[in-house]
Amino acid sequence: MNAPHESIPWKPRHSPWLVTISVMLATSMEVLDTSIANVALPHIAGNLSASTDEATWVLTSYLVSNAIILSASAWLSSWFGRKRYLAFSVTLFVVASALCGMAQTLPQLIAARVLQGIGGGGLQPLAQAIMLECFAPEERGVAMAAYGMGIVVMPIIGPTLGGWITDNFSWRWIFYINLPIGIAGLLMQQVFVEDPPWIAKMRALTVDYIGFGLMALGIGLLQVILDKGQEADWFGATWICWATAISAASIIAFVLWELNHDHPILNLRLLANRNFGMATFLIAVLGAVLYGSTAILPIFMQTLLGYPALQSGLAMTPRGVGSFLSMMVVGRVVKKVDNRALMMGGFLGLGVATWMLTRLSLNITSANISWPLIASGFCMGFIFVPLTTLAVSTLRQDQIQQATGLYALLRNLGASLGISLIIAMQTRAAQTHQAMLVSHVTPYDLAYRMNAASMGAALRGWTPLAASAGTMGLLYRQVLGQAELLSYLDSFRWMAIICVVCCPLAWVFVRGRAPSGHVALE
């Protein structure tokens, strides 16, 4: 059990807003890197003489190392000291970013991305814990609105910024831009960030090597399975079966070990807290919807609408605008309105906005995508801030550090699971719709005869044999396009349903706060 802090709440010597700016500079930089490289993968593959499939390891290697360190961030900051660990993480992230930009081969880039993930893994929970502890309980909603600016908005503007940098400069600059931002954040942290008194009391804890090893093995394999499963045909591949078995066994052993360890890396007992347990579930769902839609929308626009990389990134900007506006609004109303009502309204609005995307067609304009994205981005702020605030409202102050690490871990795992499942569902749905549509390509179908006649007339100048082959080719292309479209609409429909189902879960939370010296969880 962690040592409780003093009965008098601790306050930082410097303004909480100066501390916020210090930690959010580096955190926003790290969050931006989770999505900024997506649109640059073809350029990276071409420049480093690799296939696009091989280049995807630029993303997965970062996610794997990031997730492993993220889950251990609470223990690492307690062992080494939060300020010292924060400085190490930012420094490693900046150095690794420079190595990414200088990489001459794909293995070099992957190795640098692993280091970058190790450095960036602890930045999100560190920033969240520092901000929650610097602000008084009644001001935490405002603090989480500022935190949400970076966490929610940055992954959304990442594709746009990455596409612009790649098209106008080089893919290497998507990593080089981290250097000035990271250095500025590091200098400010040395001046304004300080460790609370209970951090020093926790440094004598023993090292849980077994827990860390089981966690690294289980989560690392799980991340690889989620990222490579669809490409390897999931359980049709022998290595997927073995990796799944090892990952499941490692995670089960990890849970049992942590529950019976005196000083666990992840305090899983926190999940028994009503507010925190439900919050971790809902943040995983929100991560799945946010990252899942962010992953498939650019693919939809590039493959079916013919958008270039930069234009597909720009088309995602309205969601960032909506998120930015909502963070300014929710920070003002979160102290006046029941957070549970805000959260329910946010999930309902997000479901409606996502359902609007099910009305897309192949003849739309960018406005048909922009308005649903603005609405969904606006609604996310009304979920994120109340959810984060309620998650820690019944925890002791000295439990917040461990709670935020576990909270961020489940958000990232939810995002990874959501991306993998949504892409897998879209791919399989496209095959199903294609089989269904092909059954109508028959002379006995009136729509087929009308389309064939129209296309045959357009190819009138061709020879009969060439015109017949050309007509069938055009018809098959239409079938493929419609099947792909229907599969994307199915994905948006499922995401909308999931959001609506989450609405009543907002009322599971309790409103009360534990007193500053109260032991909320044993």
N, C-alpha and C positions, 0 to 999 in steps of 0.2 A: 504494500500500500504506500502510495505517495505521501510524503509528509505534508500536512495541511499548512497553509500559509497563516500569517498573523491575522488576528481579528480585525485589525485596521487595514482597509484595502490599500494596496500599493499604488502609487502614482508616479509617473515618469517625471524627471526634472524638466524636460523640454516639452514644448507644445505637442499634443497628440497629432496635430496635422503635419508638423514637420517630420515626425516619425513616420506618418502615413506616406508622405511623398518619398521618403528615403527608401522604404521597403517596396513600395509599389512600382518604382522605376525598374528595379531588377525583376520583380514578379511579372509585370506586364511584358517585359522583354522575353521572359521564359515562356509565358503563355502564348505569345505571338508565334514562337517557333514551333508550336504544335501543329500549325496549319499553314504557315507561310511557304513551306517547301512543297506543298501539294501540287500546285500548278507548275512548278519548275521541274518536276520529275523527268519529263521528256527531254528537256535541255540538259539535265545532269547526265542522263543515260547516254545521250549523243556525245557529249563532251568527254565522258570517261570511258567510251567504247563499251557500254553495257546495254543490256536489254531493259525495257521498261519494268518487267517483272523483277529483275535483279535490283533495279534502282529503288523499288519499294522498301528494301531493307534500310534505306536512308530514314524512312519513317518508323519502321518497326523496331530497329535497333535503339532508337531514341526512346520509344514508348516502353520497351522492356526495362531498360536501365532506369528510366524515370519512375516507373511504377514500383520497382524494388526499393529504391532509395526513399521514395515518397512514403511508403509504409513504415520505414524505420526512422523517419525524420524526428519524431518526438523523442525517441530514445537517444539518437545522435546528438540532438541539441541539449538534452539533459546531461549527457556524458561529457561533452566537450565544452558546454556553455553556448547559449543561444547566439550571442553576438559573434563569438569566434567561429561557430559553425556557419552562420550566415555569411561572414566574410569569406570563409573558405569556399562555400558554394558559389557565390558570385564570381570570385576569382577564377575558379575552375571552369565555370560556364563561359566567361569571357575568353580565357585561353583556348578552350575547346572550340569556340566559335571562330577564332582566328585560324585554328588548325583545319576546320571544315572548309573555310574559304581557300586555304592553300593546298588542299588535297589534290594529288595528281592521279590517283587511282581510286576505284570504288572501295577496295578494302581500307585504304587510308581514310576515306570519308566516313565509312561505317564505324571504324574505330574512334574517330573524333566525335561522331554522334553519340556513341556509347558514353564517352567522357562528358559530353554536353548534357546527356540525360542524368548522369550521376550528379553533376553540379546543379542542374535545375530542379531535381526531384524534391528537394527540401524547401524551395523558395515559397511555394504556395502556402503550405501549412505554417511555415515560419511567419510569413507576412500576416496571415489571418490571426494567428495566436497573438502576435505582438500588438496588432490593432485592437483586438478584443480586450486585451489587458490594459491598454493605454486609455481607452475610453470608459467612462462610467457606464453602468448597466443601462441607464435610460438613454444613453447616447450611442449604443451599439448599432442601432438601426441605421443611423447616419454613417457610421464607420463601415458597415457592410455594404452600403450603397456605393461608397468610394471604392471598396474592394471589388465589388461587382463590376464597376466600370472596366477594370482591367481583365477580370476573369471571364466575363461574358462577352464584352465587346471585342477584345483582341483576337480571339479565334475566328471571329466573323470577318474582320477586316484583313486578316492574314492573307487569304487568297488574292484579294485585290492588290494589296501592297506587293505580294510576291510576284504576281503577274506583271505589274508595272516595272518593278526592278529588273525582272528577267528580260522583258522585252526591250527596255531602254538602256540597260547596263550589262549585267552578267548575273548568272545564278549565284556566283560567289558573293555578291554584295548582299544577298539575303542573310548571310551570316556575318559579314563585316559590319553591318549596321548595329550589331549588338555591342560592339566595342565601346563607342563613346557613351552609350546609355548605361552600360554596366559599370564603367569606371566612375561616372557621375553618381550613380546610386551607391557604389562602394564608399566613395569619399563622404557622402552625406550620412551613411550608416555609422561610420566611425565617429562622427560628431554627435548624432542625435539618438542613436539606439543604445539601450543599456539593458542588462539582465535584471529581472526581478529577483528578490532575495531568495525565493524558494528554489531557483535553478541551481544555485551553489550548493544547497543542501542535498540535491539529488545526484551529485556527481560521484558519490561513493558507491553507486549501484554496480553490481557485477554484470559482466557482459554475457548476454544470452546468445551464445554462438549457435546452439542447436536451433533455437527459434528462428534466428536470422537465416540459417542455411535452409531450413524447411520452407520458410517464406520465399526466399529467393528462387528456390527450385520450383515450387508450386506456382507462384505468380509468373515467373519467367516463362515456364512452359505454357501456361494458360494464355499469356499474351501472344506467344508464337502461334499457338493453335488458332486463336481468334483471327490473327492477321493472315495466316497462310491456309486456313482450313478450306475456304471456298476454292482457292487455286488448286489444292491437292484433292478435291472432291471429298472433303471431310473424312468420314469413317470408311470411305472406300480405299484410303491409303493406310498401309500397315503402320507407318510411323506415327500417324495421327492417333491411332488406337493405343499404341504403346505410350505416346506422350500424354494422352488423356488419362490413362490409368495411373501413370507416375504422378501427374499433376494432382489428380484427385486424392491419391494416397498421401501426397506431401501436404496438401491443404488440410485434410482431416487430421493428420498427425500434428500439424502446426496449431490448429485450433485446440486440440486436447492438451498439447504442451503449454500453450500460452495461458489457458485457463487454470493450470495447476502450477504455474511458475510465479515466484514471489515478485520478480521484477521483469514483466514481459515487455517485449519490443512494442507490441500493440496491446493495449488494454481492452480486450474484447468484452470485459465485463461492463464497459460503458454502454454496450448495445442493449443491456437490460433496462437502461433508463428509457422511459416511455417516449419522451420527446426526441432524444438523440437516436434511438433505434428507428423510429419512423422517419426521422429526417434523413438518415443515411439511405434508407430505401428510396425515398422520393428524390433525393439528389442523384441517385443512380439512374432513375427513370428520366429525370430532366437531362442528365448528361447523354443518355442514349438518344433522346429526341433531338437535342441540340446538335450533337456531333453527327448523328445519323443523317439528318436532313442537310446539314452543311456538306456532308460527303457526297450525297447522291444528286443534289441540285446542280452543281457544276458539271457533273458527268451528263446529266440530262440535257443541259443547255449546249454542251459541246458536241455530243453525239447525235442528238435529234434536231436541235435548232441551229446547229452550225456556228455557234459562238466561238471565237478564238479564246485563248486562255485569259487574256486580260479582260475581255468583255464579260466572260463568265464570272470572273472575280468581281468586276464592278457591279454585276447584277445582284451580288450578295450583299452589297453595301447597305441597302435600305434596312436590313435586319439590324445592322450595327447602329444605324441612326435611331431606330425604334428603341433599342436597348439603352442608348445614351440618354434619350429623352425620359425613359421610364425611371432610370436611376436618379435623375434629378427630381422627379415627381415623388417617387416612393420614399426617398429620404426625408421628405417633409410630412408625409401622411402616415408613416409607419408608427409614429408615437401617438397618433390620434385615432386610428382605426384598428379594430381587432385584426391581428396578424393572420389569424386563421381565415377570416373573410377575404383578406387581400390575396392569400394563397389560393383559395378556392376560385376566386374570380380570375386569377392568373392562369390556372390550369384550364378553366373553362374557355377563356379567351384564346389560349394557345391551341386548344383543340379545334375551336372554330376557325382560327387562322390557318391551321394546317389542313383542315377539311377544304378550305377554299382552293388549295393547290390541287385537289382532286378534280377540279373543273378545267384544268389546263388541256390544251390541244396542240397540234403541230402548226397551227396558224395564229399563234398568239403574239402579242407585243411584249416588250419588257415591262410595261405597266401592269400586265396581268400577273406578273411574278412579284413586282415591287410592293404592291399594297398588302398582299398576305404576309410578306416578309417584314414589313414595317409593323404590322399588327402583332405578329409572333414575337418580334424583338421587344416590343413595348410590353407585352404580357410577361415575358421572361423576368423582367425586373421585379414584377409583383409576386413572382414565385421565389426568386433567389434571395432577396433581402429578408422577407419574413421567415423563410425556411431556415436560413443560416442563423438568424437571431433566436428563433425558438429552439433550434438544435442545442444550444449551449445555455439556455435560460435556466435550467434546473441542475446545472453542473457547478462544482466548485471552481474557483478561479484557477487553482493549480491543476485542475483536470483538463483545462481547455486545450493546452498544448497537445496532449495525447489525443484528445477528441478531434482536433482539426486535422491531424495526420490521418486518422482512420476515415474521417469524413471525406477528405480529398482523395484518398485511395479508392474508396467506393465510387466516387464520382468518375474517376478515370476508368475504373473497371467497367462501370455502367456504360461509359462512352465507347470503350473498345468493343464490348459485347453488342451494343446497339449498332455500331457501324458494321460489324461482321454479320449480324443477323439480318439487318436491313438489306445489305448488298446481296447476301445469299438468297433472301426471299425475293428480291427483285430479279435476280438471274433465273431462279427456278420458275417464277411467275411468267417471265418472258417466254420460256420454253412451253409452258402450259397454254398460254394465249396463242402462241404461234401454231401449236397443234390444233387448237380449236378453230383458228381463222383459216388454216390451210384446208380444213374440211369443207369450207365454202367455196374453194377454188374449183368449181365444177361447172360444166356447161348447163347444168340444170338449175343453177343459181342465177336469179335475175340480175342482182347487183354485179356479179362477175361478168355476165354477158355485156352489160352496159359499159363497164370499165374497159373490158377487152376491146369493144367496138370503138370507144373513144380513143384509146391508145393506138389501135390499129390505124385509125384515120390520121393520127399525128405522124405515123411512120409510113404514109402512103407512098412516098418516093422510094422506099427500100424494096429490095426483092422480096417475094412472098416468104421465102424461108427465113431471111434475115428479119423481116417484119414480125413473123410469128415468134422467133426467139427473143427479139427485143421486147415484144409485148409481154411475154411471160417473165422476162427479167424485171420489167417495170412493176408488174403486178406483185412479184415476189418481194421486191423492195418495199412496196407499200405494206405488205403483210408483216414484214420484219419491223417496219417503223411503227405500225399500229400495235403490234405485240409488245414492243419495248415501251411505248407510251402507256398502255394498260398496266404493265408491270410497275411502272413508277407511280401511277395513280393508286394502285393497290397498296404500295408502301406508305404513301401519304395518308391513305385511309386508315391503316392500322395505327400509325402514330397518333392520328387525331383521336381514335377510339381510346387508346391508352391514356391520353391526357384527360379525357372526360371521366374515365374510370377513377382517376386519381383525385378528382374533386372532393368527394366526401371524406377522403382520408385526412384532409386538413383539420377536421374536427376531432381527430384522435389526440391532437396535442392539448396539453394543459397550459394555462396562461401564467401560472404562478412562477416566481423565481425563488430559488434557494437562497437563504441569507448568506452573506459573504463568508461566514465561518461555519456554515452548516455542511455536514458530510452528506452530500446528495447520494453518493454511491459508495458502497463498501466492497 
